[in-house]
Amino acid sequence: MTPLLLVIATLFPSYESARQALMTQNVPKIQSAAAALAKDARAAKQDGVAAKAHILAKATSFPAAKSAFAALSDEMVRYRTSVKAKEPIVVYCSMEKKSWLQPKGAVVNPYVDPSMRSCGTVTQ
């Protein structure tokens, strides 16, 4: 595995933890997962991801967390694209106008009500 692909493989589990935390709508859990991602991103010398994760870790409300997670996701998608990784997949929600990364499989949208979690289209 090339060093850049190794970074996406290293950061994705922490990012996925933040995505899963967002779906709980539990702000302290989101903050904790985001802080862990920020630490991992700094260690991987991915300053853009670290900065966005740090902002998410400081979110004090669920709406603020959703907005910060969207910015973090955009940064992760850009990074994934730059290293030409095929996984994790990129999913886009036309209703929320936001993208995110997730493992292959059924779409699980972190931005919407649980009854609409399958809303989203795989784009990459």
N, CA, C and O atoms as a GROMACS GRO file, in nm:
protein
  496
    1MET      N    1   0.085  -0.117   0.000
    1MET     CA    2   0.000   0.000   0.000
    1MET      C    3   0.090   0.124   0.000
    1MET      O    4   0.185   0.131   0.077
    2THR      N    5   0.060   0.221  -0.086
    2THR     CA    6   0.141   0.342  -0.090
    2THR      C    7   0.116   0.425   0.036
    2THR      O    8   0.011   0.412   0.099
    3PRO      N    9   0.211   0.511   0.073
    3PRO     CA   10   0.196   0.590   0.195
    3PRO      C   11   0.067   0.673   0.198
    3PRO      O   12   0.003   0.682   0.302
    4LEU      N   13   0.029   0.734   0.086
    4LEU     CA   14  -0.093   0.815   0.086
    4LEU      C   15  -0.217   0.731   0.105
    4LEU      O   16  -0.308   0.771   0.177
    5LEU      N   17  -0.222   0.615   0.040
    5LEU     CA   18  -0.337   0.526   0.060
    5LEU      C   19  -0.340   0.474   0.203
    5LEU      O   20  -0.446   0.448   0.258
    6LEU      N   21  -0.223   0.458   0.261
    6LEU     CA   22  -0.216   0.414   0.400
    6LEU      C   23  -0.280   0.518   0.491
    6LEU      O   24  -0.346   0.483   0.589
    7VAL      N   25  -0.260   0.646   0.460
    7VAL     CA   26  -0.319   0.753   0.541
    7VAL      C   27  -0.472   0.746   0.536
    7VAL      O   28  -0.536   0.755   0.641
    8ILE      N   29  -0.532   0.728   0.418
    8ILE     CA   30  -0.678   0.719   0.411
    8ILE      C   31  -0.724   0.595   0.487
    8ILE      O   32  -0.827   0.599   0.555
    9ALA      N   33  -0.649   0.485   0.478
    9ALA     CA   34  -0.685   0.364   0.552
    9ALA      C   35  -0.672   0.387   0.702
    9ALA      O   36  -0.748   0.329   0.780
   10THR      N   37  -0.578   0.469   0.742
   10THR     CA   38  -0.556   0.499   0.883
   10THR      C   39  -0.661   0.595   0.937
   10THR      O   40  -0.710   0.577   1.049
   11LEU      N   41  -0.696   0.696   0.859
   11LEU     CA   42  -0.791   0.798   0.906
   11LEU      C   43  -0.936   0.754   0.894
   11LEU      O   44  -1.021   0.799   0.971
   12PHE      N   45  -0.967   0.669   0.798
   12PHE     CA   46  -1.107   0.635   0.776
   12PHE      C   47  -1.176   0.574   0.899
   12PHE      O   48  -1.289   0.612   0.928
   13PRO      N   49  -1.112   0.482   0.972
   13PRO     CA   50  -1.182   0.429   1.090
   13PRO      C   51  -1.220   0.538   1.192
   13PRO      O   52  -1.328   0.533   1.251
   14SER      N   53  -1.133   0.635   1.211
   14SER     CA   54  -1.164   0.746   1.303
   14SER      C   55  -1.274   0.835   1.246
   14SER      O   56  -1.362   0.880   1.319
   15TYR      N   57  -1.269   0.859   1.116
   15TYR     CA   58  -1.375   0.936   1.050
   15TYR      C   59  -1.507   0.862   1.062
   15TYR      O   60  -1.610   0.924   1.090
   16GLU      N   61  -1.506   0.731   1.040
   16GLU     CA   62  -1.627   0.651   1.049
   16GLU      C   63  -1.685   0.657   1.190
   16GLU      O   64  -1.807   0.658   1.207
   17SER      N   65  -1.600   0.659   1.291
   17SER     CA   66  -1.648   0.674   1.429
   17SER      C   67  -1.720   0.807   1.448
   17SER      O   68  -1.822   0.814   1.516
   18ALA      N   69  -1.666   0.912   1.386
   18ALA     CA   70  -1.732   1.043   1.395
   18ALA      C   71  -1.866   1.041   1.321
   18ALA      O   72  -1.964   1.100   1.368
   19ARG      N   73  -1.871   0.974   1.206
   19ARG     CA   74  -1.997   0.964   1.130
   19ARG      C   75  -2.100   0.888   1.212
   19ARG      O   76  -2.216   0.929   1.220
   20GLN      N   77  -2.059   0.778   1.272
   20GLN     CA   78  -2.150   0.700   1.355
   20GLN      C   79  -2.198   0.782   1.476
   20GLN      O   80  -2.315   0.775   1.513
   21ALA      N   81  -2.108   0.857   1.535
   21ALA     CA   82  -2.146   0.943   1.649
   21ALA      C   83  -2.248   1.049   1.606
   21ALA      O   84  -2.341   1.080   1.680
   22LEU      N   85  -2.230   1.104   1.487
   22LEU     CA   86  -2.324   1.206   1.437
   22LEU      C   87  -2.465   1.147   1.430
   22LEU      O   88  -2.562   1.217   1.459
   23MET      N   89  -2.476   1.022   1.392
   23MET     CA   90  -2.608   0.961   1.379
   23MET      C   91  -2.676   0.943   1.514
   23MET      O   92  -2.798   0.926   1.520
   24THR      N   93  -2.600   0.945   1.623
   24THR     CA   94  -2.662   0.934   1.756
   24THR      C   95  -2.721   1.067   1.802
   24THR      O   96  -2.803   1.071   1.893
   25GLN      N   97  -2.679   1.174   1.739
   25GLN     CA   98  -2.718   1.310   1.775
   25GLN      C   99  -2.677   1.345   1.918
   25GLN      O  100  -2.737   1.433   1.981
   26ASN      N  101  -2.576   1.276   1.969
   26ASN     CA  102  -2.525   1.297   2.103
   26ASN      C  103  -2.399   1.383   2.090
   26ASN      O  104  -2.293   1.334   2.051
   27VAL      N  105  -2.411   1.512   2.125
   27VAL     CA  106  -2.301   1.606   2.102
   27VAL      C  107  -2.173   1.566   2.174
   27VAL      O  108  -2.067   1.571   2.112
   28PRO      N  109  -2.175   1.528   2.301
   28PRO     CA  110  -2.049   1.486   2.365
   28PRO      C  111  -1.983   1.366   2.294
   28PRO      O  112  -1.861   1.361   2.283
   29LYS      N  113  -2.062   1.273   2.247
   29LYS     CA  114  -2.007   1.158   2.174
   29LYS      C  115  -1.945   1.204   2.042
   29LYS      O  116  -1.839   1.156   2.003
   30ILE      N  117  -2.012   1.297   1.974
   30ILE     CA  118  -1.959   1.353   1.849
   30ILE      C  119  -1.826   1.424   1.877
   30ILE      O  120  -1.729   1.405   1.804
   31GLN      N  121  -1.824   1.505   1.982
   31GLN     CA  122  -1.702   1.579   2.018
   31GLN      C  123  -1.586   1.485   2.045
   31GLN      O  124  -1.473   1.510   2.002
   32SER      N  125  -1.613   1.378   2.118
   32SER     CA  126  -1.507   1.283   2.152
   32SER      C  127  -1.453   1.213   2.028
   32SER      O  128  -1.331   1.200   2.012
   33ALA      N  129  -1.542   1.167   1.942
   33ALA     CA  130  -1.498   1.099   1.819
   33ALA      C  131  -1.420   1.195   1.729
   33ALA      O  132  -1.320   1.156   1.669
   34ALA      N  133  -1.466   1.318   1.720
   34ALA     CA  134  -1.397   1.417   1.637
   34ALA      C  135  -1.259   1.452   1.693
   34ALA      O  136  -1.164   1.470   1.617
   35ALA      N  137  -1.248   1.460   1.824
   35ALA     CA  138  -1.118   1.489   1.886
   35ALA      C  139  -1.019   1.376   1.856
   35ALA      O  140  -0.902   1.401   1.831
   36ALA      N  141  -1.067   1.252   1.859
   36ALA     CA  142  -0.980   1.138   1.827
   36ALA      C  143  -0.935   1.144   1.681
   36ALA      O  144  -0.819   1.116   1.650
   37LEU      N  145  -1.027   1.181   1.592
   37LEU     CA  146  -0.991   1.195   1.451
   37LEU      C  147  -0.890   1.307   1.432
   37LEU      O  148  -0.794   1.292   1.356
   38ALA      N  149  -0.910   1.419   1.499
   38ALA     CA  150  -0.815   1.531   1.488
   38ALA      C  151  -0.675   1.486   1.530
   38ALA      O  152  -0.576   1.521   1.464
   39LYS      N  153  -0.667   1.410   1.638
   39LYS     CA  154  -0.538   1.360   1.685
   39LYS      C  155  -0.474   1.268   1.581
   39LYS      O  156  -0.355   1.281   1.550
   40ASP      N  157  -0.553   1.175   1.526
   40ASP     CA  158  -0.501   1.084   1.424
   40ASP      C  159  -0.457   1.159   1.299
   40ASP      O  160  -0.355   1.126   1.239
   41ALA      N  161  -0.534   1.259   1.260
   41ALA     CA  162  -0.500   1.336   1.140
   41ALA      C  163  -0.372   1.416   1.161
   41ALA      O  164  -0.289   1.426   1.070
   42ARG      N  165  -0.355   1.473   1.279
   42ARG     CA  166  -0.229   1.545   1.307
   42ARG      C  167  -0.111   1.448   1.299
   42ARG      O  168  -0.007   1.482   1.244
   43ALA      N  169  -0.128   1.328   1.356
   43ALA     CA  170  -0.020   1.228   1.353
   43ALA      C  171   0.012   1.187   1.210
   43ALA      O  172   0.127   1.157   1.178
   44ALA      N  173  -0.089   1.187   1.122
   44ALA     CA  174  -0.070   1.150   0.982
   44ALA      C  175  -0.029   1.270   0.896
   44ALA      O  176  -0.014   1.260   0.774
   45LYS      N  177  -0.010   1.384   0.962
   45LYS     CA  178   0.030   1.508   0.893
   45LYS      C  179  -0.074   1.552   0.789
   45LYS      O  180  -0.039   1.603   0.682
   46GLN      N  181  -0.201   1.531   0.822
   46GLN     CA  182  -0.312   1.575   0.737
   46GLN      C  183  -0.378   1.694   0.806
   46GLN      O  184  -0.483   1.682   0.870
   47ASP      N  185  -0.312   1.810   0.791
   47ASP     CA  186  -0.354   1.929   0.864
   47ASP      C  187  -0.495   1.976   0.830
   47ASP      O  188  -0.566   2.024   0.917
   48GLY      N  189  -0.537   1.962   0.704
   48GLY     CA  190  -0.671   2.003   0.666
   48GLY      C  191  -0.777   1.921   0.736
   48GLY      O  192  -0.875   1.975   0.788
   49VAL      N  193  -0.758   1.791   0.738
   49VAL     CA  194  -0.852   1.702   0.808
   49VAL      C  195  -0.848   1.731   0.957
   49VAL      O  196  -0.953   1.736   1.022
   50ALA      N  197  -0.729   1.750   1.012
   50ALA     CA  198  -0.717   1.779   1.156
   50ALA      C  199  -0.791   1.907   1.193
   50ALA      O  200  -0.860   1.911   1.295
   51ALA      N  201  -0.778   2.009   1.111
   51ALA     CA  202  -0.844   2.137   1.140
   51ALA      C  203  -0.996   2.122   1.136
   51ALA      O  204  -1.065   2.174   1.224
   52LYS      N  205  -1.047   2.053   1.037
   52LYS     CA  206  -1.193   2.034   1.026
   52LYS      C  207  -1.244   1.945   1.140
   52LYS      O  208  -1.352   1.971   1.193
   53ALA      N  209  -1.169   1.843   1.177
   53ALA     CA  210  -1.210   1.757   1.288
   53ALA      C  211  -1.208   1.835   1.419
   53ALA      O  212  -1.294   1.814   1.505
   54HIS      N  213  -1.112   1.922   1.435
   54HIS     CA  214  -1.103   2.005   1.555
   54HIS      C  215  -1.227   2.096   1.568
   54HIS      O  216  -1.282   2.112   1.676
   55ILE      N  217  -1.270   2.153   1.456
   55ILE     CA  218  -1.391   2.236   1.457
   55ILE      C  219  -1.512   2.152   1.499
   55ILE      O  220  -1.594   2.196   1.578
   56LEU      N  221  -1.522   2.030   1.445
   56LEU     CA  222  -1.631   1.941   1.484
   56LEU      C  223  -1.623   1.909   1.633
   56LEU      O  224  -1.726   1.903   1.700
   57ALA      N  225  -1.505   1.888   1.684
   57ALA     CA  226  -1.487   1.856   1.826
   57ALA      C  227  -1.532   1.970   1.916
   57ALA      O  228  -1.564   1.948   2.032
   58LYS      N  229  -1.534   2.090   1.864
   58LYS     CA  230  -1.576   2.208   1.941
   58LYS      C  231  -1.723   2.242   1.924
   58LYS      O  232  -1.772   2.336   1.989
   59ALA      N  233  -1.795   2.170   1.840
   59ALA     CA  234  -1.937   2.198   1.816
   59ALA      C  235  -2.014   2.180   1.947
   59ALA      O  236  -1.992   2.083   2.020
   60THR      N  237  -2.105   2.273   1.975
   60THR     CA  238  -2.180   2.267   2.101
   60THR      C  239  -2.328   2.237   2.081
   60THR      O  240  -2.405   2.232   2.177
   61SER      N  241  -2.369   2.217   1.957
   61SER     CA  242  -2.508   2.182   1.929
   61SER      C  243  -2.510   2.082   1.813
   61SER      O  244  -2.413   2.072   1.737
   62PHE      N  245  -2.620   2.010   1.801
   62PHE     CA  246  -2.630   1.915   1.691
   62PHE      C  247  -2.629   1.985   1.555
   62PHE      O  248  -2.560   1.938   1.465
   63PRO      N  249  -2.704   2.096   1.535
   63PRO     CA  250  -2.696   2.164   1.404
   63PRO      C  251  -2.552   2.208   1.371
   63PRO      O  252  -2.508   2.197   1.256
   64ALA      N  253  -2.481   2.258   1.471
   64ALA     CA  254  -2.342   2.299   1.446
   64ALA      C  255  -2.256   2.178   1.412
   64ALA      O  256  -2.167   2.186   1.327
   65ALA      N  257  -2.282   2.065   1.478
   65ALA     CA  258  -2.207   1.942   1.450
   65ALA      C  259  -2.234   1.894   1.307
   65ALA      O  260  -2.141   1.852   1.238
   66LYS      N  261  -2.359   1.899   1.263
   66LYS     CA  262  -2.391   1.858   1.126
   66LYS      C  263  -2.315   1.944   1.025
   66LYS      O  264  -2.259   1.892   0.928
   67SER      N  265  -2.313   2.073   1.048
   67SER     CA  266  -2.243   2.164   0.958
   67SER      C  267  -2.092   2.137   0.958
   67SER      O  268  -2.029   2.132   0.852
   68ALA      N  269  -2.036   2.118   1.076
   68ALA     CA  270  -1.892   2.092   1.086
   68ALA      C  271  -1.858   1.955   1.027
   68ALA      O  272  -1.752   1.940   0.965
   69PHE      N  273  -1.945   1.857   1.044
   69PHE     CA  274  -1.920   1.726   0.985
   69PHE      C  275  -1.922   1.734   0.832
   69PHE      O  276  -1.844   1.667   0.765
   70ALA      N  277  -2.011   1.817   0.778
   70ALA     CA  278  -2.016   1.834   0.632
   70ALA      C  279  -1.885   1.890   0.580
   70ALA      O  280  -1.833   1.844   0.478
   71ALA      N  281  -1.829   1.989   0.649
   71ALA     CA  282  -1.700   2.046   0.608
   71ALA      C  283  -1.589   1.942   0.621
   71ALA      O  284  -1.502   1.933   0.535
   72LEU      N  285  -1.591   1.865   0.728
   72LEU     CA  286  -1.494   1.757   0.747
   72LEU      C  287  -1.506   1.654   0.635
   72LEU      O  288  -1.406   1.609   0.580
   73SER      N  289  -1.629   1.618   0.603
   73SER     CA  290  -1.652   1.519   0.496
   73SER      C  291  -1.600   1.570   0.363
   73SER      O  292  -1.538   1.494   0.287
   74ASP      N  293  -1.624   1.697   0.333
   74ASP     CA  294  -1.572   1.755   0.209
   74ASP      C  295  -1.421   1.743   0.203
   74ASP      O  296  -1.364   1.711   0.099
   75GLU      N  297  -1.355   1.768   0.316
   75GLU     CA  298  -1.208   1.758   0.323
   75GLU      C  299  -1.163   1.612   0.303
   75GLU      O  300  -1.067   1.587   0.231
   76MET      N  301  -1.233   1.520   0.365
   76MET     CA  302  -1.199   1.378   0.349
   76MET      C  303  -1.224   1.330   0.206
   76MET      O  304  -1.146   1.251   0.152
   77VAL      N  305  -1.332   1.375   0.145
   77VAL     CA  306  -1.360   1.337   0.005
   77VAL      C  307  -1.251   1.392  -0.087
   77VAL      O  308  -1.204   1.321  -0.176
   78ARG      N  309  -1.211   1.518  -0.065
   78ARG     CA  310  -1.103   1.576  -0.146
   78ARG      C  311  -0.976   1.494  -0.131
   78ARG      O  312  -0.909   1.463  -0.230
   79TYR      N  313  -0.943   1.458  -0.008
   79TYR     CA  314  -0.823   1.380   0.014
   79TYR      C  315  -0.833   1.243  -0.054
   79TYR      O  316  -0.740   1.199  -0.120
   80ARG      N  317  -0.946   1.176  -0.037
   80ARG     CA  318  -0.967   1.045  -0.099
   80ARG      C  319  -0.951   1.054  -0.250
   80ARG      O  320  -0.888   0.969  -0.311
   81THR      N  321  -1.008   1.160  -0.309
   81THR     CA  322  -0.997   1.180  -0.454
   81THR      C  323  -0.853   1.206  -0.495
   81THR      O  324  -0.808   1.155  -0.597
   82SER      N  325  -0.781   1.283  -0.416
   82SER     CA  326  -0.643   1.317  -0.452
   82SER      C  327  -0.552   1.195  -0.454
   82SER      O  328  -0.454   1.192  -0.529
   83VAL      N  329  -0.582   1.095  -0.371
   83VAL     CA  330  -0.498   0.975  -0.370
   83VAL      C  331  -0.555   0.864  -0.456
   83VAL      O  332  -0.502   0.753  -0.462
   84LYS      N  333  -0.666   0.896  -0.523
   84LYS     CA  334  -0.730   0.802  -0.616
   84LYS      C  335  -0.770   0.671  -0.548
   84LYS      O  336  -0.762   0.564  -0.607
   85ALA      N  337  -0.814   0.682  -0.423
   85ALA     CA  338  -0.861   0.562  -0.351
   85ALA      C  339  -1.000   0.524  -0.401
   85ALA      O  340  -1.078   0.611  -0.439
   86LYS      N  341  -1.031   0.398  -0.401
   86LYS     CA  342  -1.162   0.350  -0.443
   86LYS      C  343  -1.253   0.325  -0.325
   86LYS      O  344  -1.375   0.316  -0.340
   87GLU      N  345  -1.196   0.313  -0.210
   87GLU     CA  346  -1.273   0.294  -0.087
   87GLU      C  347  -1.218   0.388   0.018
   87GLU      O  348  -1.098   0.418   0.015
   88PRO      N  349  -1.297   0.435   0.107
   88PRO     CA  350  -1.440   0.415   0.121
   88PRO      C  351  -1.517   0.484   0.008
   88PRO      O  352  -1.461   0.565  -0.066
   89ILE      N  353  -1.645   0.450  -0.004
   89ILE     CA  354  -1.724   0.509  -0.111
   89ILE      C  355  -1.768   0.650  -0.072
   89ILE      O  356  -1.776   0.685   0.046
   90VAL      N  357  -1.798   0.730  -0.174
   90VAL     CA  358  -1.849   0.865  -0.154
   90VAL      C  359  -1.998   0.861  -0.183
   90VAL      O  360  -2.041   0.810  -0.286
   91VAL      N  361  -2.076   0.916  -0.091
   91VAL     CA  362  -2.222   0.919  -0.105
   91VAL      C  363  -2.267   1.064  -0.097
   91VAL      O  364  -2.211   1.143  -0.021
   92TYR      N  365  -2.370   1.098  -0.175
   92TYR     CA  366  -2.423   1.235  -0.179
   92TYR      C  367  -2.572   1.232  -0.150
   92TYR      O  368  -2.645   1.148  -0.202
   93CYS      N  369  -2.617   1.323  -0.066
   93CYS     CA  370  -2.759   1.338  -0.034
   93CYS      C  371  -2.808   1.465  -0.103
   93CYS      O  372  -2.769   1.576  -0.066
   94SER      N  373  -2.893   1.449  -0.204
   94SER     CA  374  -2.943   1.565  -0.277
   94SER      C  375  -3.037   1.650  -0.192
   94SER      O  376  -3.051   1.770  -0.215
   95MET      N  377  -3.101   1.590  -0.095
   95MET     CA  378  -3.192   1.664  -0.008
   95MET      C  379  -3.113   1.760   0.085
   95MET      O  380  -3.151   1.875   0.102
   96GLU      N  381  -3.005   1.712   0.142
   96GLU     CA  382  -2.922   1.792   0.231
   96GLU      C  383  -2.811   1.867   0.157
   96GLU      O  384  -2.753   1.961   0.211
   97LYS      N  385  -2.783   1.825   0.034
   97LYS     CA  386  -2.675   1.884  -0.046
   97LYS      C  387  -2.539   1.865   0.022
   97LYS      O  388  -2.457   1.956   0.029
   98LYS      N  389  -2.519   1.741   0.074
   98LYS     CA  390  -2.395   1.710   0.145
   98LYS      C  391  -2.348   1.571   0.105
   98LYS      O  392  -2.427   1.484   0.070
   99SER      N  393  -2.215   1.552   0.112
   99SER     CA  394  -2.152   1.423   0.083
   99SER      C  395  -2.088   1.369   0.210
   99SER      O  396  -2.070   1.441   0.308
  100TRP      N  397  -2.055   1.240   0.206
  100TRP     CA  398  -1.982   1.176   0.314
  100TRP      C  399  -1.915   1.050   0.260
  100TRP      O  400  -1.947   1.004   0.151
  101LEU      N  401  -1.824   0.997   0.338
  101LEU     CA  402  -1.760   0.869   0.307
  101LEU      C  403  -1.822   0.762   0.395
  101LEU      O  404  -1.862   0.789   0.509
  102GLN      N  405  -1.829   0.642   0.342
  102GLN     CA  406  -1.876   0.529   0.422
  102GLN      C  407  -1.824   0.400   0.360
  102GLN      O  408  -1.780   0.398   0.245
  103PRO      N  409  -1.828   0.290   0.438
  103PRO     CA  410  -1.787   0.162   0.381
  103PRO      C  411  -1.885   0.121   0.270
  103PRO      O  412  -1.998   0.168   0.266
  104LYS      N  413  -1.839   0.032   0.181
  104LYS     CA  414  -1.930  -0.022   0.079
  104LYS      C  415  -2.047  -0.089   0.148
  104LYS      O  416  -2.035  -0.142   0.258
  105GLY      N  417  -2.161  -0.086   0.080
  105GLY     CA  418  -2.281  -0.149   0.135
  105GLY      C  419  -2.397  -0.052   0.127
  105GLY      O  420  -2.394   0.045   0.051
  106ALA      N  421  -2.498  -0.079   0.205
  106ALA     CA  422  -2.618   0.004   0.206
  106ALA      C  423  -2.585   0.146   0.251
  106ALA      O  424  -2.505   0.167   0.343
  107VAL      N  425  -2.647   0.243   0.186
  107VAL     CA  426  -2.629   0.383   0.222
  107VAL      C  427  -2.686   0.407   0.362
  107VAL      O  428  -2.797   0.364   0.394
  108VAL      N  429  -2.606   0.476   0.444
  108VAL     CA  430  -2.651   0.514   0.578
  108VAL      C  431  -2.618   0.662   0.596
  108VAL      O  432  -2.505   0.699   0.628
  109ASN      N  433  -2.719   0.746   0.573
  109ASN     CA  434  -2.704   0.891   0.571
  109ASN      C  435  -2.696   0.948   0.713
  109ASN      O  436  -2.790   0.930   0.791
  110PRO      N  437  -2.585   1.014   0.748
  110PRO     CA  438  -2.572   1.067   0.883
  110PRO      C  439  -2.644   1.200   0.906
  110PRO      O  440  -2.656   1.244   1.020
  111TYR      N  441  -2.693   1.263   0.801
  111TYR     CA  442  -2.749   1.397   0.811
  111TYR      C  443  -2.900   1.401   0.835
  111TYR      O  444  -2.952   1.504   0.878
  112VAL      N  445  -2.969   1.292   0.810
  112VAL     CA  446  -3.115   1.296   0.811
  112VAL      C  447  -3.174   1.217   0.927
  112VAL      O  448  -3.104   1.144   0.998
  113ASP      N  449  -3.303   1.233   0.943
  113ASP     CA  450  -3.378   1.159   1.043
  113ASP      C  451  -3.359   1.009   1.021
  113ASP      O  452  -3.347   0.964   0.907
  114PRO      N  453  -3.356   0.930   1.129
  114PRO     CA  454  -3.336   0.784   1.114
  114PRO      C  455  -3.430   0.716   1.014
  114PRO      O  456  -3.392   0.616   0.953
  115SER      N  457  -3.548   0.767   0.998
  115SER     CA  458  -3.642   0.704   0.904
  115SER      C  459  -3.600   0.723   0.759
  115SER      O  460  -3.654   0.657   0.670
  116MET      N  461  -3.504   0.813   0.734
  116MET     CA  462  -3.459   0.840   0.597
  116MET      C  463  -3.312   0.807   0.576
  116MET      O  464  -3.251   0.857   0.483
  117ARG      N  465  -3.256   0.724   0.660
  117ARG     CA  466  -3.112   0.693   0.655
  117ARG      C  467  -3.066   0.638   0.521
  117ARG      O  468  -2.948   0.653   0.488
  118SER      N  469  -3.154   0.577   0.443
  118SER     CA  470  -3.111   0.518   0.315
  118SER      C  471  -3.109   0.621   0.203
  118SER      O  472  -3.080   0.585   0.088
  119CYS      N  473  -3.138   0.747   0.232
  119CYS     CA  474  -3.138   0.853   0.132
  119CYS      C  475  -2.993   0.887   0.095
  119CYS      O  476  -2.914   0.926   0.181
  120GLY      N  477  -2.959   0.872  -0.032
  120GLY     CA  478  -2.825   0.907  -0.078
  120GLY      C  479  -2.789   0.827  -0.201
  120GLY      O  480  -2.843   0.719  -0.226
  121THR      N  481  -2.696   0.882  -0.279
  121THR     CA  482  -2.652   0.820  -0.403
  121THR      C  483  -2.501   0.804  -0.400
  121THR      O  484  -2.429   0.900  -0.372
  122VAL      N  485  -2.453   0.685  -0.430
  122VAL     CA  486  -2.308   0.662  -0.439
  122VAL      C  487  -2.258   0.737  -0.561
  122VAL      O  488  -2.311   0.719  -0.671
  123THR      N  489  -2.155   0.822  -0.542
  123THR     CA  490  -2.104   0.903  -0.653
  123THR      C  491  -1.965   0.858  -0.697
  123THR      O  492  -1.928   0.884  -0.812
  124GLN      N  493  -1.889   0.793  -0.612
  124GLN     CA  494  -1.754   0.751  -0.648
  124GLN      C  495  -1.722   0.620  -0.581
  124GLN      O  496  -1.612   0.567  -0.599
   0.00000   0.00000   0.00000
